């Protein structure tokens, strides 16, 4: 078996893993910048109505949040919360 590297297999995998994680965090930062630029220039011309229901717990009341979401940049508008009372 030829000796190609002094690194152990686990060190090689660790190195690959770390290099991929570095790329992911770079891409994450780049995506964040692009999203901010999108927020700045978006004219919010197209909306879709969204809702999310939160189940109440023993101490929390159940509520449903409604909003309009821009289909381009994903920004929320006219967010309203409907709270459901006990009983
Ligand atoms: Zn928008």
PDB file of the backbone (N, CA, C, O) and the ligand in Angstrom, with CONECT records:
HET     ZN  A 101       1
ATOM      1  N   UNK A   1       0.850  -1.201   0.000  1.00  0.00           N
ATOM      2  CA  UNK A   1       0.000   0.000   0.000  1.00  0.00           C
ATOM      3  C   UNK A   1       0.883   1.248   0.000  1.00  0.00           C
ATOM      4  O   UNK A   1       1.715   1.413   0.893  1.00  0.00           O
ATOM      5  N   UNK A   2       0.714   2.120  -0.980  1.00  0.00           N
ATOM      6  CA  UNK A   2       1.570   3.311  -1.022  1.00  0.00           C
ATOM      7  C   UNK A   2       1.212   4.315   0.073  1.00  0.00           C
ATOM      8  O   UNK A   2       0.043   4.533   0.388  1.00  0.00           O
ATOM      9  N   UNK A   3       2.216   4.895   0.619  1.00  0.00           N
ATOM     10  CA  UNK A   3       2.013   5.912   1.655  1.00  0.00           C
ATOM     11  C   UNK A   3       1.741   7.260   0.982  1.00  0.00           C
ATOM     12  O   UNK A   3       2.658   7.880   0.443  1.00  0.00           O
ATOM     13  N   UNK A   4       0.503   7.709   1.012  1.00  0.00           N
ATOM     14  CA  UNK A   4       0.166   8.949   0.298  1.00  0.00           C
ATOM     15  C   UNK A   4       0.111  10.151   1.222  1.00  0.00           C
ATOM     16  O   UNK A   4       0.374  11.282   0.813  1.00  0.00           O
ATOM     17  N   UNK A   5      -0.223   9.896   2.434  1.00  0.00           N
ATOM     18  CA  UNK A   5      -0.414  11.016   3.336  1.00  0.00           C
ATOM     19  C   UNK A   5      -0.083  10.580   4.753  1.00  0.00           C
ATOM     20  O   UNK A   5      -0.206   9.410   5.114  1.00  0.00           O
ATOM     21  N   UNK A   6       0.334  11.545   5.533  1.00  0.00           N
ATOM     22  CA  UNK A   6       0.586  11.225   6.936  1.00  0.00           C
ATOM     23  C   UNK A   6      -0.689  11.380   7.763  1.00  0.00           C
ATOM     24  O   UNK A   6      -0.726  11.068   8.953  1.00  0.00           O
ATOM     25  N   UNK A   7      -1.730  11.869   7.095  1.00  0.00           N
ATOM     26  CA  UNK A   7      -2.980  12.048   7.823  1.00  0.00           C
ATOM     27  C   UNK A   7      -3.716  10.730   7.982  1.00  0.00           C
ATOM     28  O   UNK A   7      -3.680   9.865   7.107  1.00  0.00           O
ATOM     29  N   UNK A   8      -4.358  10.602   9.078  1.00  0.00           N
ATOM     30  CA  UNK A   8      -5.197   9.432   9.297  1.00  0.00           C
ATOM     31  C   UNK A   8      -6.519   9.642   8.543  1.00  0.00           C
ATOM     32  O   UNK A   8      -6.872  10.775   8.217  1.00  0.00           O
ATOM     33  N   UNK A   9      -7.246   8.554   8.269  1.00  0.00           N
ATOM     34  CA  UNK A   9      -8.529   8.702   7.554  1.00  0.00           C
ATOM     35  C   UNK A   9      -9.485   9.651   8.265  1.00  0.00           C
ATOM     36  O   UNK A   9     -10.192  10.428   7.624  1.00  0.00           O
ATOM     37  N   UNK A  10      -9.501   9.585   9.595  1.00  0.00           N
ATOM     38  CA  UNK A  10     -10.442  10.468  10.296  1.00  0.00           C
ATOM     39  C   UNK A  10     -10.012  11.936  10.198  1.00  0.00           C
ATOM     40  O   UNK A  10     -10.853  12.834  10.162  1.00  0.00           O
ATOM     41  N   UNK A  11      -8.685  12.172  10.153  1.00  0.00           N
ATOM     42  CA  UNK A  11      -8.217  13.549   9.981  1.00  0.00           C
ATOM     43  C   UNK A  11      -8.580  14.088   8.595  1.00  0.00           C
ATOM     44  O   UNK A  11      -8.934  15.257   8.439  1.00  0.00           O
ATOM     45  N   UNK A  12      -8.484  13.208   7.596  1.00  0.00           N
ATOM     46  CA  UNK A  12      -8.863  13.638   6.243  1.00  0.00           C
ATOM     47  C   UNK A  12     -10.349  13.991   6.172  1.00  0.00           C
ATOM     48  O   UNK A  12     -10.738  15.001   5.585  1.00  0.00           O
ATOM     49  N   UNK A  13     -11.168  13.133   6.786  1.00  0.00           N
ATOM     50  CA  UNK A  13     -12.602  13.427   6.793  1.00  0.00           C
ATOM     51  C   UNK A  13     -12.901  14.697   7.561  1.00  0.00           C
ATOM     52  O   UNK A  13     -13.755  15.489   7.163  1.00  0.00           O
ATOM     53  N   UNK A  14     -12.190  14.889   8.670  1.00  0.00           N
ATOM     54  CA  UNK A  14     -12.395  16.095   9.469  1.00  0.00           C
ATOM     55  C   UNK A  14     -12.058  17.338   8.645  1.00  0.00           C
ATOM     56  O   UNK A  14     -12.765  18.344   8.695  1.00  0.00           O
ATOM     57  N   UNK A  15     -10.958  17.245   7.885  1.00  0.00           N
ATOM     58  CA  UNK A  15     -10.539  18.363   7.047  1.00  0.00           C
ATOM     59  C   UNK A  15     -11.589  18.674   5.976  1.00  0.00           C
ATOM     60  O   UNK A  15     -11.931  19.835   5.750  1.00  0.00           O
ATOM     61  N   UNK A  16     -12.092  17.630   5.326  1.00  0.00           N
ATOM     62  CA  UNK A  16     -13.146  17.823   4.320  1.00  0.00           C
ATOM     63  C   UNK A  16     -14.388  18.443   4.944  1.00  0.00           C
ATOM     64  O   UNK A  16     -14.982  19.379   4.407  1.00  0.00           O
ATOM     65  N   UNK A  17     -14.758  17.898   6.083  1.00  0.00           N
ATOM     66  CA  UNK A  17     -15.938  18.404   6.783  1.00  0.00           C
ATOM     67  C   UNK A  17     -15.779  19.889   7.098  1.00  0.00           C
ATOM     68  O   UNK A  17     -16.674  20.689   6.828  1.00  0.00           O
ATOM     69  N   UNK A  18     -14.623  20.249   7.675  1.00  0.00           N
ATOM     70  CA  UNK A  18     -14.396  21.644   8.039  1.00  0.00           C
ATOM     71  C   UNK A  18     -14.404  22.562   6.826  1.00  0.00           C
ATOM     72  O   UNK A  18     -14.913  23.681   6.885  1.00  0.00           O
ATOM     73  N   UNK A  19     -13.834  22.077   5.723  1.00  0.00           N
ATOM     74  CA  UNK A  19     -13.796  22.936   4.540  1.00  0.00           C
ATOM     75  C   UNK A  19     -15.197  23.144   3.964  1.00  0.00           C
ATOM     76  O   UNK A  19     -15.512  24.228   3.471  1.00  0.00           O
ATOM     77  N   UNK A  20     -16.037  22.109   4.025  1.00  0.00           N
ATOM     78  CA  UNK A  20     -17.424  22.266   3.577  1.00  0.00           C
ATOM     79  C   UNK A  20     -18.185  23.210   4.504  1.00  0.00           C
ATOM     80  O   UNK A  20     -18.947  24.058   4.039  1.00  0.00           O
ATOM     81  N   UNK A  21     -17.980  23.065   5.818  1.00  0.00           N
ATOM     82  CA  UNK A  21     -18.666  23.939   6.760  1.00  0.00           C
ATOM     83  C   UNK A  21     -18.254  25.401   6.558  1.00  0.00           C
ATOM     84  O   UNK A  21     -19.081  26.302   6.695  1.00  0.00           O
ATOM     85  N   UNK A  22     -16.978  25.638   6.234  1.00  0.00           N
ATOM     86  CA  UNK A  22     -16.516  26.991   5.929  1.00  0.00           C
ATOM     87  C   UNK A  22     -17.248  27.552   4.722  1.00  0.00           C
ATOM     88  O   UNK A  22     -17.695  28.699   4.731  1.00  0.00           O
ATOM     89  N   UNK A  23     -17.367  26.723   3.668  1.00  0.00           N
ATOM     90  CA  UNK A  23     -18.074  27.168   2.459  1.00  0.00           C
ATOM     91  C   UNK A  23     -19.527  27.475   2.779  1.00  0.00           C
ATOM     92  O   UNK A  23     -20.078  28.467   2.301  1.00  0.00           O
ATOM     93  N   UNK A  24     -20.152  26.618   3.594  1.00  0.00           N
ATOM     94  CA  UNK A  24     -21.554  26.834   3.949  1.00  0.00           C
ATOM     95  C   UNK A  24     -21.717  28.159   4.675  1.00  0.00           C
ATOM     96  O   UNK A  24     -22.666  28.897   4.407  1.00  0.00           O
ATOM     97  N   UNK A  25     -20.807  28.473   5.591  1.00  0.00           N
ATOM     98  CA  UNK A  25     -20.993  29.727   6.320  1.00  0.00           C
ATOM     99  C   UNK A  25     -20.729  30.932   5.413  1.00  0.00           C
ATOM    100  O   UNK A  25     -21.354  31.979   5.581  1.00  0.00           O
ATOM    101  N   UNK A  26     -19.805  30.789   4.451  1.00  0.00           N
ATOM    102  CA  UNK A  26     -19.613  31.852   3.454  1.00  0.00           C
ATOM    103  C   UNK A  26     -20.882  32.047   2.633  1.00  0.00           C
ATOM    104  O   UNK A  26     -21.327  33.175   2.418  1.00  0.00           O
ATOM    105  N   UNK A  27     -21.459  30.937   2.174  1.00  0.00           N
ATOM    106  CA  UNK A  27     -22.676  31.008   1.362  1.00  0.00           C
ATOM    107  C   UNK A  27     -23.828  31.607   2.162  1.00  0.00           C
ATOM    108  O   UNK A  27     -24.640  32.364   1.631  1.00  0.00           O
ATOM    109  N   UNK A  28     -23.887  31.258   3.444  1.00  0.00           N
ATOM    110  CA  UNK A  28     -24.916  31.769   4.327  1.00  0.00           C
ATOM    111  C   UNK A  28     -24.830  33.281   4.429  1.00  0.00           C
ATOM    112  O   UNK A  28     -25.839  33.981   4.342  1.00  0.00           O
ATOM    113  N   UNK A  29     -23.598  33.781   4.617  1.00  0.00           N
ATOM    114  CA  UNK A  29     -23.380  35.218   4.715  1.00  0.00           C
ATOM    115  C   UNK A  29     -23.748  35.893   3.394  1.00  0.00           C
ATOM    116  O   UNK A  29     -24.366  36.957   3.392  1.00  0.00           O
ATOM    117  N   UNK A  30     -23.372  35.283   2.278  1.00  0.00           N
ATOM    118  CA  UNK A  30     -23.684  35.844   0.963  1.00  0.00           C
ATOM    119  C   UNK A  30     -25.196  35.881   0.749  1.00  0.00           C
ATOM    120  O   UNK A  30     -25.731  36.878   0.264  1.00  0.00           O
ATOM    121  N   UNK A  31     -25.885  34.797   1.111  1.00  0.00           N
ATOM    122  CA  UNK A  31     -27.335  34.746   0.970  1.00  0.00           C
ATOM    123  C   UNK A  31     -27.990  35.830   1.818  1.00  0.00           C
ATOM    124  O   UNK A  31     -28.959  36.453   1.383  1.00  0.00           O
ATOM    125  N   UNK A  32     -27.473  36.062   3.028  1.00  0.00           N
ATOM    126  CA  UNK A  32     -28.004  37.095   3.899  1.00  0.00           C
ATOM    127  C   UNK A  32     -27.874  38.481   3.269  1.00  0.00           C
ATOM    128  O   UNK A  32     -28.803  39.287   3.326  1.00  0.00           O
ATOM    129  N   UNK A  33     -26.703  38.753   2.663  1.00  0.00           N
ATOM    130  CA  UNK A  33     -26.486  40.041   1.986  1.00  0.00           C
ATOM    131  C   UNK A  33     -27.466  40.233   0.844  1.00  0.00           C
ATOM    132  O   UNK A  33     -28.044  41.308   0.679  1.00  0.00           O
ATOM    133  N   UNK A  34     -27.647  39.183   0.061  1.00  0.00           N
ATOM    134  CA  UNK A  34     -28.557  39.260  -1.089  1.00  0.00           C
ATOM    135  C   UNK A  34     -29.982  39.510  -0.620  1.00  0.00           C
ATOM    136  O   UNK A  34     -30.718  40.277  -1.241  1.00  0.00           O
ATOM    137  N   UNK A  35     -30.372  38.864   0.473  1.00  0.00           N
ATOM    138  CA  UNK A  35     -31.713  39.040   1.008  1.00  0.00           C
ATOM    139  C   UNK A  35     -31.937  40.482   1.464  1.00  0.00           C
ATOM    140  O   UNK A  35     -33.007  41.052   1.252  1.00  0.00           O
ATOM    141  N   UNK A  36     -30.911  41.064   2.096  1.00  0.00           N
ATOM    142  CA  UNK A  36     -31.023  42.460   2.522  1.00  0.00           C
ATOM    143  C   UNK A  36     -31.184  43.391   1.328  1.00  0.00           C
ATOM    144  O   UNK A  36     -31.994  44.318   1.351  1.00  0.00           O
ATOM    145  N   UNK A  37     -30.393  43.130   0.272  1.00  0.00           N
ATOM    146  CA  UNK A  37     -30.505  43.950  -0.940  1.00  0.00           C
ATOM    147  C   UNK A  37     -31.880  43.791  -1.559  1.00  0.00           C
ATOM    148  O   UNK A  37     -32.469  44.757  -2.046  1.00  0.00           O
ATOM    149  N   UNK A  38     -32.391  42.562  -1.537  1.00  0.00           N
ATOM    150  CA  UNK A  38     -33.725  42.282  -2.069  1.00  0.00           C
ATOM    151  C   UNK A  38     -34.784  43.061  -1.289  1.00  0.00           C
ATOM    152  O   UNK A  38     -35.684  43.653  -1.884  1.00  0.00           O
ATOM    153  N   UNK A  39     -34.677  43.063   0.056  1.00  0.00           N
ATOM    154  CA  UNK A  39     -35.600  43.820   0.899  1.00  0.00           C
ATOM    155  C   UNK A  39     -35.616  45.287   0.492  1.00  0.00           C
ATOM    156  O   UNK A  39     -36.674  45.913   0.425  1.00  0.00           O
ATOM    157  N   UNK A  40     -34.418  45.834   0.218  1.00  0.00           N
ATOM    158  CA  UNK A  40     -34.300  47.253  -0.092  1.00  0.00           C
ATOM    159  C   UNK A  40     -34.969  47.629  -1.409  1.00  0.00           C
ATOM    160  O   UNK A  40     -35.582  48.691  -1.519  1.00  0.00           O
ATOM    161  N   UNK A  41     -34.853  46.765  -2.400  1.00  0.00           N
ATOM    162  CA  UNK A  41     -35.343  47.154  -3.725  1.00  0.00           C
ATOM    163  C   UNK A  41     -36.702  46.549  -4.076  1.00  0.00           C
ATOM    164  O   UNK A  41     -37.313  46.950  -5.066  1.00  0.00           O
ATOM    165  N   UNK A  42     -37.186  45.590  -3.280  1.00  0.00           N
ATOM    166  CA  UNK A  42     -38.434  44.913  -3.620  1.00  0.00           C
ATOM    167  C   UNK A  42     -39.615  45.886  -3.597  1.00  0.00           C
ATOM    168  O   UNK A  42     -39.749  46.687  -2.672  1.00  0.00           O
ATOM    169  N   UNK A  43     -40.457  45.812  -4.605  1.00  0.00           N
ATOM    170  CA  UNK A  43     -41.641  46.677  -4.673  1.00  0.00           C
ATOM    171  C   UNK A  43     -42.862  45.999  -4.040  1.00  0.00           C
ATOM    172  O   UNK A  43     -43.940  46.590  -3.979  1.00  0.00           O
ATOM    173  N   UNK A  44     -42.694  44.781  -3.579  1.00  0.00           N
ATOM    174  CA  UNK A  44     -43.762  44.013  -2.923  1.00  0.00           C
ATOM    175  C   UNK A  44     -45.046  44.059  -3.743  1.00  0.00           C
ATOM    176  O   UNK A  44     -46.084  44.524  -3.271  1.00  0.00           O
ATOM    177  N   UNK A  45     -44.962  43.587  -4.935  1.00  0.00           N
ATOM    178  CA  UNK A  45     -46.104  43.674  -5.859  1.00  0.00           C
ATOM    179  C   UNK A  45     -47.056  42.495  -5.751  1.00  0.00           C
ATOM    180  O   UNK A  45     -48.192  42.562  -6.219  1.00  0.00           O
ATOM    181  N   UNK A  46     -46.595  41.423  -5.138  1.00  0.00           N
ATOM    182  CA  UNK A  46     -47.400  40.213  -5.126  1.00  0.00           C
ATOM    183  C   UNK A  46     -47.429  39.597  -3.726  1.00  0.00           C
ATOM    184  O   UNK A  46     -46.381  39.338  -3.134  1.00  0.00           O
ATOM    185  N   UNK A  47     -48.629  39.367  -3.202  1.00  0.00           N
ATOM    186  CA  UNK A  47     -48.741  38.828  -1.861  1.00  0.00           C
ATOM    187  C   UNK A  47     -49.480  37.505  -1.844  1.00  0.00           C
ATOM    188  O   UNK A  47     -50.296  37.201  -2.714  1.00  0.00           O
ATOM    189  N   UNK A  48     -49.164  36.738  -0.827  1.00  0.00           N
ATOM    190  CA  UNK A  48     -49.935  35.539  -0.581  1.00  0.00           C
ATOM    191  C   UNK A  48     -50.336  35.567   0.899  1.00  0.00           C
ATOM    192  O   UNK A  48     -49.532  35.924   1.760  1.00  0.00           O
ATOM    193  N   UNK A  49     -51.588  35.187   1.185  1.00  0.00           N
ATOM    194  CA  UNK A  49     -52.063  35.185   2.571  1.00  0.00           C
ATOM    195  C   UNK A  49     -51.537  33.941   3.280  1.00  0.00           C
ATOM    196  O   UNK A  49     -51.617  32.826   2.765  1.00  0.00           O
ATOM    197  N   UNK A  50     -50.995  34.168   4.480  1.00  0.00           N
ATOM    198  CA  UNK A  50     -50.444  33.045   5.244  1.00  0.00           C
ATOM    199  C   UNK A  50     -51.041  33.039   6.641  1.00  0.00           C
ATOM    200  O   UNK A  50     -51.490  34.072   7.138  1.00  0.00           O
ATOM    201  N   UNK A  51     -51.043  31.898   7.258  1.00  0.00           N
ATOM    202  CA  UNK A  51     -51.452  31.816   8.659  1.00  0.00           C
ATOM    203  C   UNK A  51     -50.675  30.710   9.345  1.00  0.00           C
ATOM    204  O   UNK A  51     -50.261  29.728   8.728  1.00  0.00           O
ATOM    205  N   UNK A  52     -50.492  30.902  10.637  1.00  0.00           N
ATOM    206  CA  UNK A  52     -49.823  29.873  11.426  1.00  0.00           C
ATOM    207  C   UNK A  52     -50.538  29.759  12.752  1.00  0.00           C
ATOM    208  O   UNK A  52     -50.761  30.755  13.440  1.00  0.00           O
ATOM    209  N   UNK A  53     -50.890  28.558  13.100  1.00  0.00           N
ATOM    210  CA  UNK A  53     -51.608  28.331  14.350  1.00  0.00           C
ATOM    211  C   UNK A  53     -50.660  27.808  15.420  1.00  0.00           C
ATOM    212  O   UNK A  53     -49.886  26.879  15.191  1.00  0.00           O
ATOM    213  N   UNK A  54     -50.740  28.423  16.586  1.00  0.00           N
ATOM    214  CA  UNK A  54     -49.944  27.950  17.721  1.00  0.00           C
ATOM    215  C   UNK A  54     -50.889  27.302  18.711  1.00  0.00           C
ATOM    216  O   UNK A  54     -51.821  27.945  19.193  1.00  0.00           O
ATOM    217  N   UNK A  55     -50.663  26.054  19.013  1.00  0.00           N
ATOM    218  CA  UNK A  55     -51.473  25.365  20.004  1.00  0.00           C
ATOM    219  C   UNK A  55     -51.186  25.946  21.381  1.00  0.00           C
ATOM    220  O   UNK A  55     -50.031  26.163  21.748  1.00  0.00           O
ATOM    221  N   UNK A  56     -52.244  26.194  22.132  1.00  0.00           N
ATOM    222  CA  UNK A  56     -52.034  26.684  23.480  1.00  0.00           C
ATOM    223  C   UNK A  56     -51.567  25.559  24.380  1.00  0.00           C
ATOM    224  O   UNK A  56     -51.822  24.384  24.118  1.00  0.00           O
ATOM    225  N   UNK A  57     -50.880  25.937  25.441  1.00  0.00           N
ATOM    226  CA  UNK A  57     -50.488  24.951  26.434  1.00  0.00           C
ATOM    227  C   UNK A  57     -51.343  25.129  27.666  1.00  0.00           C
ATOM    228  O   UNK A  57     -52.414  25.730  27.589  1.00  0.00           O
ATOM    229  N   UNK A  58     -50.907  24.632  28.776  1.00  0.00           N
ATOM    230  CA  UNK A  58     -51.661  24.754  30.027  1.00  0.00           C
ATOM    231  C   UNK A  58     -51.768  26.212  30.431  1.00  0.00           C
ATOM    232  O   UNK A  58     -52.803  26.645  30.939  1.00  0.00           O
ATOM    233  N   UNK A  59     -50.707  26.970  30.210  1.00  0.00           N
ATOM    234  CA  UNK A  59     -50.682  28.375  30.612  1.00  0.00           C
ATOM    235  C   UNK A  59     -50.846  29.341  29.441  1.00  0.00           C
ATOM    236  O   UNK A  59     -51.213  30.501  29.626  1.00  0.00           O
ATOM    237  N   UNK A  60     -50.572  28.849  28.240  1.00  0.00           N
ATOM    238  CA  UNK A  60     -50.652  29.732  27.068  1.00  0.00           C
ATOM    239  C   UNK A  60     -51.971  29.538  26.341  1.00  0.00           C
ATOM    240  O   UNK A  60     -52.498  28.429  26.256  1.00  0.00           O
ATOM    241  N   UNK A  61     -52.490  30.637  25.819  1.00  0.00           N
ATOM    242  CA  UNK A  61     -53.689  30.532  25.003  1.00  0.00           C
ATOM    243  C   UNK A  61     -53.308  30.216  23.560  1.00  0.00           C
ATOM    244  O   UNK A  61     -52.262  30.636  23.065  1.00  0.00           O
ATOM    245  N   UNK A  62     -54.171  29.477  22.915  1.00  0.00           N
ATOM    246  CA  UNK A  62     -53.924  29.173  21.505  1.00  0.00           C
ATOM    247  C   UNK A  62     -54.105  30.438  20.689  1.00  0.00           C
ATOM    248  O   UNK A  62     -54.954  31.269  21.008  1.00  0.00           O
ATOM    249  N   UNK A  63     -53.329  30.585  19.661  1.00  0.00           N
ATOM    250  CA  UNK A  63     -53.494  31.749  18.807  1.00  0.00           C
ATOM    251  C   UNK A  63     -53.149  31.412  17.368  1.00  0.00           C
ATOM    252  O   UNK A  63     -52.374  30.503  17.072  1.00  0.00           O
ATOM    253  N   UNK A  64     -53.762  32.187  16.493  1.00  0.00           N
ATOM    254  CA  UNK A  64     -53.447  32.050  15.079  1.00  0.00           C
ATOM    255  C   UNK A  64     -52.933  33.390  14.582  1.00  0.00           C
ATOM    256  O   UNK A  64     -53.545  34.430  14.826  1.00  0.00           O
ATOM    257  N   UNK A  65     -51.817  33.358  13.890  1.00  0.00           N
ATOM    258  CA  UNK A  65     -51.235  34.578  13.338  1.00  0.00           C
ATOM    259  C   UNK A  65     -51.490  34.582  11.835  1.00  0.00           C
ATOM    260  O   UNK A  65     -51.220  33.604  11.138  1.00  0.00           O
ATOM    261  N   UNK A  66     -52.014  35.703  11.356  1.00  0.00           N
ATOM    262  CA  UNK A  66     -52.289  35.877   9.922  1.00  0.00           C
ATOM    263  C   UNK A  66     -51.406  36.986   9.383  1.00  0.00           C
ATOM    264  O   UNK A  66     -51.176  37.988  10.060  1.00  0.00           O
ATOM    265  N   UNK A  67     -50.918  36.814   8.190  1.00  0.00           N
ATOM    266  CA  UNK A  67     -50.171  37.910   7.576  1.00  0.00           C
ATOM    267  C   UNK A  67     -50.196  37.756   6.060  1.00  0.00           C
ATOM    268  O   UNK A  67     -50.531  36.698   5.525  1.00  0.00           O
ATOM    269  N   UNK A  68     -49.836  38.832   5.394  1.00  0.00           N
ATOM    270  CA  UNK A  68     -49.617  38.786   3.950  1.00  0.00           C
ATOM    271  C   UNK A  68     -48.123  38.727   3.721  1.00  0.00           C
ATOM    272  O   UNK A  68     -47.363  39.495   4.311  1.00  0.00           O
ATOM    273  N   UNK A  69     -47.709  37.819   2.869  1.00  0.00           N
ATOM    274  CA  UNK A  69     -46.285  37.647   2.638  1.00  0.00           C
ATOM    275  C   UNK A  69     -45.947  37.965   1.190  1.00  0.00           C
ATOM    276  O   UNK A  69     -46.588  37.468   0.264  1.00  0.00           O
ATOM    277  N   UNK A  70     -44.935  38.797   1.012  1.00  0.00           N
ATOM    278  CA  UNK A  70     -44.468  39.122  -0.327  1.00  0.00           C
ATOM    279  C   UNK A  70     -43.890  37.854  -0.963  1.00  0.00           C
ATOM    280  O   UNK A  70     -43.036  37.184  -0.381  1.00  0.00           O
ATOM    281  N   UNK A  71     -44.367  37.543  -2.156  1.00  0.00           N
ATOM    282  CA  UNK A  71     -43.901  36.308  -2.802  1.00  0.00           C
ATOM    283  C   UNK A  71     -42.486  36.455  -3.347  1.00  0.00           C
ATOM    284  O   UNK A  71     -41.848  35.459  -3.688  1.00  0.00           O
ATOM    285  N   UNK A  72     -41.988  37.693  -3.434  1.00  0.00           N
ATOM    286  CA  UNK A  72     -40.624  37.888  -3.939  1.00  0.00           C
ATOM    287  C   UNK A  72     -39.600  37.847  -2.805  1.00  0.00           C
ATOM    288  O   UNK A  72     -38.668  37.043  -2.836  1.00  0.00           O
ATOM    289  N   UNK A  73     -39.775  38.716  -1.804  1.00  0.00           N
ATOM    290  CA  UNK A  73     -38.744  38.822  -0.766  1.00  0.00           C
ATOM    291  C   UNK A  73     -39.122  38.128   0.541  1.00  0.00           C
ATOM    292  O   UNK A  73     -38.277  37.964   1.422  1.00  0.00           O
ATOM    293  N   UNK A  74     -40.381  37.720   0.671  1.00  0.00           N
ATOM    294  CA  UNK A  74     -40.789  36.980   1.866  1.00  0.00           C
ATOM    295  C   UNK A  74     -41.115  37.852   3.070  1.00  0.00           C
ATOM    296  O   UNK A  74     -41.339  37.340   4.167  1.00  0.00           O
ATOM    297  N   UNK A  75     -41.143  39.184   2.868  1.00  0.00           N
ATOM    298  CA  UNK A  75     -41.435  40.081   3.976  1.00  0.00           C
ATOM    299  C   UNK A  75     -42.899  39.979   4.407  1.00  0.00           C
ATOM    300  O   UNK A  75     -43.788  39.772   3.581  1.00  0.00           O
ATOM    301  N   UNK A  76     -43.134  40.129   5.719  1.00  0.00           N
ATOM    302  CA  UNK A  76     -44.490  40.022   6.257  1.00  0.00           C
ATOM    303  C   UNK A  76     -45.138  41.397   6.358  1.00  0.00           C
ATOM    304  O   UNK A  76     -44.481  42.373   6.719  1.00  0.00           O
ATOM    305  N   UNK A  77     -46.431  41.471   6.036  1.00  0.00           N
ATOM    306  CA  UNK A  77     -47.194  42.710   6.167  1.00  0.00           C
ATOM    307  C   UNK A  77     -48.521  42.417   6.847  1.00  0.00           C
ATOM    308  O   UNK A  77     -49.055  41.310   6.771  1.00  0.00           O
ATOM    309  N   UNK A  78     -49.043  43.457   7.522  1.00  0.00           N
ATOM    310  CA  UNK A  78     -50.363  43.375   8.157  1.00  0.00           C
ATOM    311  C   UNK A  78     -50.515  42.134   9.029  1.00  0.00           C
ATOM    312  O   UNK A  78     -51.500  41.402   8.931  1.00  0.00           O
ATOM    313  N   UNK A  79     -49.537  41.918   9.868  1.00  0.00           N
ATOM    314  CA  UNK A  79     -49.602  40.746  10.736  1.00  0.00           C
ATOM    315  C   UNK A  79     -50.656  40.965  11.812  1.00  0.00           C
ATOM    316  O   UNK A  79     -50.677  41.998  12.480  1.00  0.00           O
ATOM    317  N   UNK A  80     -51.521  39.987  11.967  1.00  0.00           N
ATOM    318  CA  UNK A  80     -52.565  40.066  12.982  1.00  0.00           C
ATOM    319  C   UNK A  80     -52.623  38.766  13.751  1.00  0.00           C
ATOM    320  O   UNK A  80     -52.462  37.680  13.195  1.00  0.00           O
ATOM    321  N   UNK A  81     -52.860  38.904  15.056  1.00  0.00           N
ATOM    322  CA  UNK A  81     -52.924  37.719  15.897  1.00  0.00           C
ATOM    323  C   UNK A  81     -54.326  37.565  16.445  1.00  0.00           C
ATOM    324  O   UNK A  81     -54.884  38.503  17.014  1.00  0.00           O
ATOM    325  N   UNK A  82     -54.890  36.398  16.277  1.00  0.00           N
ATOM    326  CA  UNK A  82     -56.207  36.104  16.853  1.00  0.00           C
ATOM    327  C   UNK A  82     -56.005  35.127  17.993  1.00  0.00           C
ATOM    328  O   UNK A  82     -55.526  34.010  17.799  1.00  0.00           O
ATOM    329  N   UNK A  83     -56.382  35.570  19.193  1.00  0.00           N
ATOM    330  CA  UNK A  83     -56.180  34.754  20.377  1.00  0.00           C
ATOM    331  C   UNK A  83     -57.495  34.063  20.736  1.00  0.00           C
ATOM    332  O   UNK A  83     -58.562  34.676  20.709  1.00  0.00           O
ATOM    333  N   UNK A  84     -57.401  32.811  21.063  1.00  0.00           N
ATOM    334  CA  UNK A  84     -58.587  32.057  21.454  1.00  0.00           C
ATOM    335  C   UNK A  84     -58.650  31.953  22.968  1.00  0.00           C
ATOM    336  O   UNK A  84     -57.687  31.547  23.619  1.00  0.00           O
ATOM    337  N   UNK A  85     -59.805  32.328  23.519  1.00  0.00           N
ATOM    338  CA  UNK A  85     -59.950  32.283  24.960  1.00  0.00           C
ATOM    339  C   UNK A  85     -60.229  30.876  25.450  1.00  0.00           C
ATOM    340  O   UNK A  85     -60.644  29.996  24.696  1.00  0.00           O
ATOM    341  N   UNK A  86     -59.988  30.697  26.729  1.00  0.00           N
ATOM    342  CA  UNK A  86     -60.269  29.392  27.329  1.00  0.00           C
ATOM    343  C   UNK A  86     -61.761  29.121  27.277  1.00  0.00           C
ATOM    344  O   UNK A  86     -62.572  30.047  27.240  1.00  0.00           O
ATOM    345  N   UNK A  87     -62.108  27.873  27.275  1.00  0.00           N
ATOM    346  CA  UNK A  87     -63.508  27.461  27.395  1.00  0.00           C
ATOM    347  C   UNK A  87     -64.211  27.654  26.121  1.00  0.00           C
ATOM    348  O   UNK A  87     -65.403  27.363  26.023  1.00  0.00           O
TER     349      UNK A  87
HETATM  350 ZN    ZN A 101     -41.130  42.119  -1.303  1.00  0.00          ZN
END
